């Protein structure tokens, strides 16, 4: 008959190691839940599912060994088979739980990078006109990194193109909170589309102040601010911003979105000021160059009585936006 194994002096500390093991498992489980949550949207890929299964199996194995009598016996048998003395079993189980926690925490920390992948996939789908797929990718990217300003801008542009202006405004505001300078312009033009020229003026003026080193963004901000002032009948104030946009567009690629629209807006300003000759000159340039950036800008041409301009306008930018 085998004599019972006498407890080792170190065994009296096992409760400490077991408590630490359980603590690690609690944090590991929290990380796994945080990792799993965004993947529920749209389902898991094979690689993602495999990772979750492997981590779940690791948690189950270690926790069973730490918390149940049968589990402890199984762990002890396994450790003894690999030559680890019984007095070290609790310590080894704790080390295993630490390694599992570190692995899971590392994966959790990599989620923002994975979000970049989904963001790019969303951009690719959007360029192909697959807006539903683009939205799913953007939303998954946002779940992985809620503070990614570029994802909020992408979702805002998608909503704006679909005339869901309330949601577009919400995303642009969040992008602005996260420090994205492009959001000044996007939020301003959303206010214009929602017929809020005063709010548009405020945010666009701020944008011009904060983006002096970005010529393309300055061009868009000046153009949109000129329009916001035009719609408030602040003709004298609108003119210098529209002139600035016209000067800036000469330094930018000919295919830039919004090209010629500042000339269209300025023609209306000059007409309101009874400067018919200058207004006609700008209208001719408007007709030659008009390339509205959004559906709302195109609609503005029609509402302003410039149907002939709208009929000849280059709408490539609008199609690309969608």
NORZI-V884288 format. One record per pair of residues at least 24 apart in sequence whose C-alpha atoms are under 7 Angstrom apart, sorted by the first residue. I is the first residue (numbers start at 1). GAP is how many residues later the second one is. D is the distance in whole Angstrom. If there is no record, write none. Layout:
BEGIN
i: {I	I}
gap: {GAP	GAP}
d: {D	D}
END
This chain:
BEGIN
i: {8	10	11	14	17	17	17	18	18	18	20	21	21	24	24	24	25	25	25	28	28	31	31	31	32	35	38	38	38	41	42	62	62	111	112	112	115	115	115	115	116	119	127	129	147	149	149	149	153	161	161	165	185	185	189	192	193	197	197	197	200	201	201	201	219	219	219	223	227	230	235	239	242	257	257	257	257	258	258	258	259	259	259	260	260	260	260	260	261	261	261	261	290	291	292	293	293	294}
gap: {79	77	76	76	73	74	77	48	72	76	74	73	76	73	74	77	34	38	72	73	76	73	74	77	72	73	102	105	106	99	94	31	35	33	32	33	26	27	29	30	25	32	193	193	31	26	29	31	30	160	161	25	35	36	35	36	103	31	34	35	28	24	27	28	26	29	30	39	38	39	34	27	24	34	35	36	60	33	34	35	30	31	32	25	26	29	30	31	25	29	30	31	24	24	25	24	25	24}
d: {6	6	6	6	6	6	6	6	6	7	7	5	6	6	6	6	7	7	6	5	6	6	6	6	7	6	6	5	6	7	7	7	7	6	6	5	4	7	5	6	7	6	7	6	7	4	6	6	7	6	6	6	7	6	7	7	6	5	7	7	6	6	6	7	5	6	7	5	6	7	6	7	6	6	6	5	6	5	5	5	6	6	5	7	5	5	4	6	6	5	7	6	6	6	7	5	6	5}
END
